[in-house]
Amino acid sequence: MSATLLQVEGLGVHFAVRGRRLQALEDVSFTLEERGALGVAGESGSGKSTLARAILRLVPRVEGTVRWEGADIYRLAAVELRRRRRHVQIVFQDPLASLDPRQTIGAIVAEPLEVIEPGLARAERAERVRRTLERVGLGADLANRYPHEFSGGQCQRVAIARAIVGSPRLLVCDEPLSSLDVSVQAQIVNLLDDLRRELGIALVFISHNLAVVRRTVQRVLVLYLGRTVELADRDALYATPRHPYTRALLDAVPVPDPARARRGGPTAATDLSSAFASRAGCVFARRCPFAVDRCRQVVPALESAGPGHLVACHRWRELP
């Protein structure tokens, strides 16, 4: 049985926005096993990026725990936090914006080694950078070039190289495909799959596109306005989605065969004003076509809808 690398329990993250409290995450829980892959799905404003940053303690929590191999990272001293952070790395959404335009590609990839392995000899550091660039599909001869000389897909490969050069055990990818062409997206997905197999790393893959998530992960966490609405194994979630919001996300995935297209779901935009509200009832009630008075008054608890399948919906058993 694989060991648990990451355990998130009851996580809450709030922000102050113009004197009001924005509930970015509320009572989010999940576990990730060694070499496992978890997808986090939801629209813009659902809390996906906040979750990615909370996993690395880049934003403050207001409640809950984030445990890395049993240690709550929000209680660690700075020295111990830095030691553990080498094992958890992140790839950000915008590849070009996440790279320093004043540094060469080689310097960007080498920088983490200067922090986590300061005693590494210069020649060994250069060799590690060379091997890592080749591992992500970039030639070592490109090390002296600058980010503006590369395409978006190449910059994302550089960002991935920077993240894996220190041999992490968990890679958090925050919408790593959203700014790339479709053909390039497939290449990056294949690269991440290859790296998982070769390096044995675990993966948290964040995306609004459930079609991409399906190719990449083993379990899927669906967020809406900072709350978990469904958590299930990949195949179970795609075969039998239980929450109306999950169904709506799947309905939004383009289907090439019109005869197989799903029925449409809610089409209204995410009601971000609900993120400032008192959260009476289900957060999806304002958009849900199946909502009744109870949905608007009582917050649904996460309950079992099958082995390893959790759903937060009062009416999931009654849905067609």
ABEGO torsion letter per residue (X at the ends): XBBBABBBBGBBBBBBBGGBBBBABBGBBBBBBBGBBBBBBEBBGAGAAAAAAAAAGABBBABEBBBBGGBBAAABBAAAAAAAAAABBBBBABAAAABBAABBAAAAAAAAAAAABAABBAAAAAAAAAAAAAAAGBBAAAAABBAAABBAAAAAAAAAAAAAAAGBABBBBBGAAAABBAAAAAAAAAAAAAAAAAAGBBBBBBBABAAAAAAABABBBBBBGGBBABBBBAAAAAABBABAAAAAAAAABBBABAAABBBBBBABBBBAAAAABAGBEBAAAAABAABBAAAAABBBBBBBAEBGBBBBBAAAAABX
